[in-house]
Amino acid sequence: MKKRGNKSQVFAEYVILIAIVAAVLIGMRIYTERALQQKFRESADVFGEGEQYAKGITVATYNDIPGTPPTPVIPPKDICPGLLSKIEALEADIKNLSERAESLENTILQLTNSADGLDEQIPLLREQAEQLRIQAADYENQANQKDSQALAKRSEAGNLNAQADSKKNELDALKRANPGCYSGCGCVTGSEPACLVMNEIAELEKERDSLRSQATEKKTQADAKQGMIDSYKADFPGCFTNPGSCPSVDEIITKLEGEISLLRSDETELNTQAAGKESEASAKRATIAGCYSGSGCMVSCEEDGPGSCCCVLEEAANLESEIANLRNQAALANGAAALLEIEAEELHNKAASLYASADKADQAADDLEKTQIPSIRKQIVDLQERAVDARDSAQKKKDQIEQFKEDYPACFP
């Protein structure tokens, strides 16, 4: 009983297996037929918009005999208009894509030329910056020389004033040592009232001369700055006929005018102080008028002989002339120093302006090299990709048209 049951089970399994294989083969046939029908439908949808192979209109037949080629599907006569319309649309797309690619390529060419031109500007900007710095350094050297010359002139003026002070002290000592030559004021030991007054007068005169020297220097500086303004007016007349057209020049002129105003004010104040010292000295002279009468000089120093009042007065006059000359030379030296300082300041300003221009040129080169040109190059790459895509799309559409002509020659007699 047990052995017979095993044989029945094996037989049943074979029957089930055969049934499954048969079902699979039947299913594969149906699947294959439907797949072929779907291929035909997809091909027709390209030009017939899915209507040519609608149910009941077109039927595809297959020959199941092995080795026999399938019967070719011949499109009906109303397929061609749809196909030609589709080709016409494809050709329009191809034209648009070609024009777009050509436009992109022209833009790429323009951008490439622009980038190349900017590349050429970079070394020029670097060279310009270098030249500007060389010129600025030259201005700086000139300015430093002017500063050194001005310092030397200030030192020279100081030495001249020191010599004048020494001469003034010598003159005062001469007057005190020879009181009789000044109408016998009785100044012998230097402590008499008249001698004290004369010392005060000498001090006032010294202060007066110093104030006048300072006033002369201020006047020289103001005149020099006014000369600079006149020079700007001569060099840039348009800046003064059209106010506001040259802001940098206007700024310089305003600054110079302010400095001139201060210098003129200082000059007036110093001259006023000098006049006050002179008035004070004159008032003191009036109290000892007999000391300045010049009595005792009968003929001349040569005739009266050494030690006479005529020789004393002549020596005093020479000292006063030397003092005046030294003061004048000191004032001229200070004036020359002031002019040199103004020229040095102008050269320093020019150098600073050139250095600033050089920095701007370098910055412009950096912007071109690091920002503008890379941006243009990146834009070129993007446009190139877009142009290639447009060309590829156009070519694909051309290939599609050629495939239609090959597949459906009847539509293209």
QUITALIN-V622458 format. One record per backbone hydrogen bond with DSSP energy under -0.5 kcal/mol. CO is the residue of the C=O (numbers start at 1). NH is the residue of the N-H. Records with the same first field share a line. If there is no record, write none. Layout:
CO=NH / NH
This chain:
1=5
2=6
3=7
4=8
5=9
6=10
7=11
8=12
9=13
10=14
11=15
12=16
13=17
14=18
15=19
16=20
17=21
18=22
19=23
20=24
21=25
22=26
23=27
24=28
25=29
26=30
27=31
28=32
29=33
30=34
31=35
32=36
33=37
34=38
35=39
36=40
37=41
38=42
39=43
40=44
41=45
42=46
43=46
44=47 / 48
45=49
48=51
51=54
54=57 / 58
62=64
65=68
67=69
72=74
73=75
76=79
77=80
78=82
79=83
80=84
81=85
82=86
83=87
84=88
85=89
86=90
87=91
88=92
89=93
90=94
91=95
92=96
93=97
94=98
95=99
96=100
97=101
98=102
99=103
100=104
101=105
102=106
103=107
104=108
105=109
106=110
107=111
108=112
109=113
110=114
111=115
112=116
113=117
114=118
115=119
116=120
117=121
118=122
119=123
120=124
121=125
122=126
123=127
124=128
125=129
126=130
127=131
128=132
129=133
130=134
131=135
132=136
133=137
134=138
135=139
136=140
137=141
138=142
139=143
140=144
141=145
142=146
143=147
144=148
145=149
146=150
147=151
148=152
149=153
150=154
151=155
152=156
153=157
154=158
155=159
156=160
157=161
158=162
159=163
160=164
161=165
162=166
163=167
164=168
165=169
166=170
167=171
168=172
169=173
170=174
171=175
172=176
173=177
174=178
176=179
178=181
179=182 / 184 / 185
180=183
186=188
187=179
192=196
193=197
194=198
195=199
196=200
197=201
198=202
199=203
200=204
201=205
202=206
203=207
204=208
205=209
206=210
207=211
208=212
209=213
210=214
211=215
212=216
213=217
214=218
215=219
216=220
217=221
218=222
219=223
220=224
221=225
222=226
223=227
224=228
225=229
226=230
227=231
228=232
229=233
230=234
231=235
232=236
236=239
237=240 / 241
238=242
241=243
242=245
246=250
247=251
248=252
249=253
250=254
251=255
252=256
253=257
254=258
255=259
256=260
257=261
258=262
259=263
260=264
261=265
262=266
263=267
264=268
265=269
266=270
267=271
268=272
269=273
270=274
271=275
272=276
273=277
274=278
275=279
276=280
277=281
278=282
279=283
280=284
281=285
282=286
283=287
284=287 / 288
285=288
286=289
288=291
289=292
290=293
294=297
296=298
300=304
301=305
305=308
308=312
309=313
310=314
311=315
312=316
313=317
314=318
315=319
316=320
317=321
318=322
319=323
320=324
321=325
322=326
323=327
324=328
325=329
326=330
327=331
328=332
329=333
330=334
331=335
332=336
333=337
334=338
335=339
336=340
337=341
338=342
339=343
340=344
341=345
342=346
343=347
344=348
345=349
346=350
347=351
348=352
349=353
350=354
351=355
352=356
353=357
354=358
355=359
356=360
357=361
358=362
359=363
360=364
361=365
362=366
363=367
364=368
365=369
366=370
367=371 / 372
368=373
371=375
372=376
373=377
374=378
375=379
376=380
377=381
378=382
379=383
380=384
381=385
382=386
383=387
384=388
385=389
386=390
387=391
388=392
389=393
390=394
391=395
392=396
393=397
394=398
395=399
396=400
397=401
398=402
399=403
400=404
401=405
402=406
403=407
404=408
408=411
409=412
